[in-house]
Amino acid sequence: MSASTKRLGVGDRAPAVPQSQPGAVTVVVFTANGCPFARAWHDRIQAVAREYGDRGVQVLQLISNDATDHPEDAPEALAARVTAGDFAGPLLHDADQALAQAFGATATPEVFVMDHDGIVRYHGAPDSDHDDPSQNAAWLREALDELLAGRAVARPETSAAGCSIKWRVELRWWEGCPSHDQAEELLTRTLRELKRDEVHVVRREVRTRDEAKDLGFVGSPTFAVGGRDLFASDAQPALTCRLYESDGRSGPLPSPADLADRLRSALARPWDLPGWVDPRKGSA
């Protein structure tokens, strides 16, 4: 059974983002402190935030990276950059990576522009060359100018280019089921086979029915990215053992192929997506 992560495209309604202003044209930028491409485009993004702020445009910048191997994206480091005045407008910490998953973001930086009704009208890179400051976020500015003039965006989509978002996978388990150690072994092995050893695995024990309800936990083990169950189910939350279907059989773990398929989609990097074109001069 196959499932793909939903990725927002032009014409889709964007999810709500904290600090967003109803009715404004909104720019959401997934960024990172350590990514050289995000840093190269950083000043151009801040210039857009300052210059379009009095024209009814808000720019929200989000850090979604797992900070385990990237301490520059930890809350303390983010607070230091905000205090230093490095960001024009709100910097939000997407600590559980839920917004990155909800948007289907894969890159830093990655830009989404929403119109007054919250519909995505531009998605992609700020401009065609991170290494050329004279580009001045031209693609983003074009989209904003056209939206503010009431015109359709002539270039609605480009390929997001930069570093990949640094993901983590949460293994949720309940002590009443004996399969969580095997689940961790399967998850670790599958990530290794996908050549995604950099993805951090977090174990989370679910202890109470209230916690199961809050998490939408339908049984142990559960594999989640950005708060989303990779094997979403209509079952009611419960402290129980979980069964996975594969090839007409039920078992306590998903098949390696099913797990790999869902991890591949949820943890996608920009260059993993079909039709991706790299406008960068370098790579990371």
C-alpha positions in Angstrom: 0.0 0.0 0.0 1.4 3.4 -1.0 0.9 6.8 0.4 2.4 10.2 -0.4 2.9 13.3 1.6 0.6 16.1 0.4 2.6 19.0 -0.9 0.9 22.3 -1.4 0.8 23.6 -4.9 -0.5 26.7 -6.6 -4.2 26.9 -6.1 -4.2 25.0 -2.8 -5.3 26.6 0.5 -2.5 27.0 3.0 -2.8 25.8 6.6 -3.0 28.4 9.3 0.4 29.7 10.5 0.9 31.4 13.9 1.1 35.2 13.8 -0.5 35.3 10.4 -2.8 38.3 9.8 -6.2 37.5 8.3 -6.7 39.1 4.9 -3.0 39.9 4.3 -0.9 38.7 1.4 1.4 36.3 3.3 4.8 35.0 2.5 6.0 31.9 4.3 9.7 31.1 4.0 11.1 27.9 5.4 14.7 28.8 6.3 17.7 27.7 8.3 20.6 29.3 10.2 23.4 27.0 9.0 22.4 26.4 5.4 24.7 28.4 3.0 21.9 28.9 0.5 19.5 30.2 3.1 22.1 32.5 4.4 22.9 33.7 0.9 19.3 34.6 0.2 18.7 35.9 3.8 19.3 39.6 3.2 17.1 39.6 0.1 14.2 38.0 2.1 14.6 40.6 4.8 14.6 43.4 2.2 11.3 42.1 0.9 9.8 42.0 4.4 10.8 45.6 5.1 9.9 47.0 1.7 6.5 45.3 1.3 5.4 45.6 4.9 3.5 48.8 4.4 1.7 47.4 1.3 -0.3 44.8 3.2 2.3 42.0 2.9 3.5 39.9 5.9 6.6 37.7 5.8 6.8 34.8 8.2 10.0 32.9 8.4 10.1 29.4 9.9 12.8 27.2 11.2 11.8 23.5 11.0 15.1 21.7 11.1 15.7 19.1 13.8 18.5 20.6 15.9 20.1 17.4 17.1 23.0 17.7 14.6 22.3 21.4 13.9 22.6 23.4 17.1 22.5 26.6 15.1 18.8 25.9 14.7 18.1 25.3 18.4 15.8 27.8 20.2 18.7 29.5 22.0 20.5 30.2 18.7 17.3 31.5 17.1 16.6 33.8 20.0 20.1 35.2 19.7 19.6 36.0 16.1 16.3 37.7 16.7 17.8 39.7 19.5 20.6 40.8 17.2 17.9 42.1 14.7 18.8 39.6 12.0 15.2 39.1 11.0 12.7 41.6 9.6 9.4 40.3 11.0 8.5 37.2 12.9 10.8 34.2 13.1 8.8 31.1 14.1 10.2 27.9 15.5 8.4 24.9 13.9 9.6 22.7 16.8 7.5 19.6 15.9 8.0 20.1 12.2 4.2 20.0 11.7 4.1 23.1 9.5 6.9 21.8 7.3 4.8 18.6 6.8 1.5 20.5 6.4 3.0 22.6 3.6 5.0 19.7 2.1 8.2 21.8 2.3 11.5 20.1 1.5 14.1 22.9 1.2 15.7 25.8 3.0 14.9 28.3 1.7 11.5 27.5 0.3 8.9 30.2 -0.4 5.1 30.1 -0.4 3.1 33.2 -1.3 -0.6 33.2 -0.3 -3.2 35.7 -1.5 -5.7 37.6 0.7 -7.8 34.4 0.9 -5.0 32.1 1.9 -4.6 30.4 -1.5 -1.0 29.6 -2.7 -0.2 31.8 -5.7 3.6 31.3 -5.9 5.8 28.5 -4.7 9.5 28.0 -5.1 12.8 29.8 -4.8 13.3 33.6 -4.1 15.1 34.1 -7.4 17.2 32.2 -9.9 20.7 32.5 -8.2 21.6 32.4 -4.6 25.1 33.6 -5.5 24.0 36.8 -7.2 22.6 39.5 -4.8 21.6 41.6 -7.8 18.8 39.1 -8.4 17.2 40.7 -5.3 14.5 38.0 -4.8 13.1 38.8 -8.2 10.8 35.9 -8.5 9.2 36.6 -5.1 8.9 40.3 -5.9 7.3 39.6 -9.3 4.7 37.4 -7.6 4.0 40.0 -4.9 3.7 42.9 -7.4 1.3 40.9 -9.6 -0.8 39.9 -6.6 -1.0 43.4 -5.2 -2.0 44.7 -8.7 -4.8 42.2 -8.9 -3.2 40.2 -11.7 -2.5 36.5 -12.0 1.0 35.5 -11.1 2.8 35.0 -14.4 5.5 32.7 -13.0 3.6 30.8 -10.3 6.0 28.0 -9.6 9.8 27.4 -9.6 11.9 24.6 -8.1 12.8 25.2 -4.5 16.6 25.1 -4.2 18.9 25.0 -1.2 19.6 22.6 1.6 17.2 19.9 2.6 15.0 20.2 5.7 16.6 18.2 8.5 13.9 15.7 9.5 13.4 13.4 12.5 11.1 10.4 12.8 9.2 9.8 16.0 8.6 6.2 17.0 5.6 6.2 19.4 5.0 3.1 21.5 3.1 1.7 24.5 4.6 -0.6 27.0 1.8 -3.1 26.7 3.0 -4.2 23.3 6.3 -6.1 22.8 7.0 -4.9 19.3 8.6 -1.5 19.9 12.2 -2.7 20.0 11.7 -4.6 16.7 10.0 -1.4 15.3 13.0 0.7 16.1 15.3 -1.9 14.5 13.1 -1.9 11.4 13.0 1.9 11.3 16.8 2.3 11.7 17.5 -0.4 9.1 15.1 1.2 6.6 16.6 4.6 7.0 20.0 3.2 6.5 18.9 1.4 3.3 17.4 4.6 2.1 20.8 6.3 2.8 19.1 8.6 5.2 21.2 7.9 8.3 21.2 11.6 9.1 17.5 11.4 10.1 17.2 11.4 13.8 14.9 8.8 15.5 13.1 9.8 18.6 11.4 7.3 20.8 8.2 8.5 22.6 6.4 6.4 25.1 2.6 7.0 25.2 1.5 6.4 28.7 -2.1 7.6 29.1 -5.3 7.6 27.2 -5.4 11.4 27.2 -1.9 11.4 25.6 -3.1 8.9 23.0 -6.1 11.1 22.2 -3.9 14.2 21.9 -1.5 12.5 19.6 -4.1 10.6 17.6 -2.2 7.5 18.7 -4.1 4.4 17.4 -1.7 1.8 18.6 1.8 0.7 19.2 4.1 1.0 17.3 3.3 4.2 15.4 5.8 6.0 13.0 5.3 9.7 12.7 6.9 12.6 10.9 5.9 16.2 11.7 3.3 14.9 14.1 1.7 12.9 11.2 1.1 9.2 11.4 2.8 7.7 8.4 0.1 5.0 8.3 -2.9 7.2 8.9 -5.9 5.3 10.2 -9.6 6.0 11.0 -9.3 3.9 14.2 -10.0 5.6 17.5 -7.0 6.6 19.7 -6.2 3.9 22.2 -3.6 2.3 24.3 -3.4 -0.9 22.3 -1.3 -3.0 20.0 -1.4 -2.1 16.3 -1.7 -4.3 13.3 -0.4 -3.5 9.8 -1.8 -5.0 6.6 0.6 -6.1 3.9 -0.1 -8.5 1.0 -3.3 -9.7 2.6 -1.7 -10.5 5.9 -1.8 -8.7 9.3 1.3 -8.3 11.6 2.6 -6.1 14.4 5.0 -4.2 12.0 4.6 -2.7 8.5 6.4 -4.4 5.7 9.9 -3.0 5.0 8.7 -1.9 1.5 5.6 0.0 2.9 7.7 1.7 5.6 10.4 2.7 3.0 7.8 4.1 0.7 6.2 6.3 3.3 9.5 7.5 4.7 10.8 8.3 1.2 7.8 10.5 0.7 7.7 12.2 4.1 11.4 12.8 4.2 11.8 14.0 0.6 14.5 16.4 -0.3 13.9 18.9 -3.1 16.0 16.9 -5.6 13.9 13.8 -4.9 10.8 15.4 -6.4 9.7 14.8 -9.9 10.4 17.6 -12.4 12.8 19.4 -10.0 15.2 21.7 -11.8 18.2 23.1 -9.9 18.9 26.8 -10.6 21.8 26.9 -8.2 25.4 27.2 -9.2 26.6 24.9 -6.3 25.1 22.2 -4.3 24.7 21.2 -0.6 
